Amino acid sequence: MVHAVLSLTVVRMLPVFLAAFGVGLRSDAKPFLGWFGPRGLASIVFLVIVLREKLPGHDILAATTVASVVLNIIGHGVTANPLSTAFGAHATGDPSGQG
């Protein structure tokens, strides 16, 4: 579970932040992209490969992948509206978040 939480936060967000360095993005855009950036499908594809090959530790990898994907769905589902609204309000200079 710890790995799943880390993969949704530090492990994902830090590379996005570093990759966006020097591209001219606003400072608030980098963590937003790191949080909402695409992920999930590659995890499932890699898991299918591991399960098909019956590699050692496949049960632990399956549990970690499932936990990561489920946490991803829940986390993004809960935060999508409020964070998108806040990001949009900040981008437009509208503190009310009404557009």
N, C-alpha and C positions, 0 to 999 in steps of 0.2 A: 504494500500500500504506500509506503514511503517513496518507493521508486515511481509509482504512478503519480503521486502529488508533485514530485520533483520534475517529472517529465512534462507536466502541464505548466510548470512555472519556470524555474531557473534553466533547466536543460533546453527548453524551447525558446524562452524569451531572450536569453543572453545571446545566442547566435544571431537571432533576428536583429537585436539591437546593434551588435557589432557589424553585421552585414549592411545595415542602414547608415553606418557612420560615413559622413562626408557626402551623402546624397542630397542634402538640403531639406530633409524632413524636419518638421517641428519636433521639439523634444517630447511632446505628449503623443505624437503619432507612433513613435517607436514601441512603447509598451503596449499600445492599442493593437498594433500589427502583430506583436509577439503573442498577445493573448488570443486574438481571433484569427491568427494565421492558419492556413490549411494544415490539417493533420488528421490522423485516424485511419484513412484508407491504406496508407503505406504500412501502418502497424498491423492491420488485418492481413494484408497480403504476405508480409513477412511471417506472421504467425501461421498462416496456411502452409507456407513452405516448410517451416519447422515441424509442424504437425504431420505433414505428409512424409517427411523424411524420418520421422520418429527419432529426432535428435535427443541426446541426453538433456534432461531438465525441461523437456517440453511442457510438462504440467505446470511448472513454476512460471515459465514464459507465457503460457496461456492465461494463467490467473492474473499476471501482471498486465498483460495486454488488455484483457477484459476490464480490469479495474481502471486502466488509463482511459479506455474509450468511454466507459460509463461515466467516469468523473468528468471527462471532456464534455459529454453531452449535457450532463447536469450543470456543470459550471458555466458553460456557454449559454445554455438555456436560461439560467437564472440571471446572468449578467448582461445578456445581449441588449435588451431594451434600455436599462439604465445607463450602461456605459456608452452605448451608441448615442443616446440622447445627450449625455454630458459632453461627449466628444464633438458632436454636431454643434451644440450650444457654444462651446469654447471656440470652435472653428469660425463660427459666424459672429462671435462677440455678443451673443444673446444670453445673458445670465439666467433668463427664465426657462430656457430650454424649449421654448415654444416655436422655434423656427425663425 
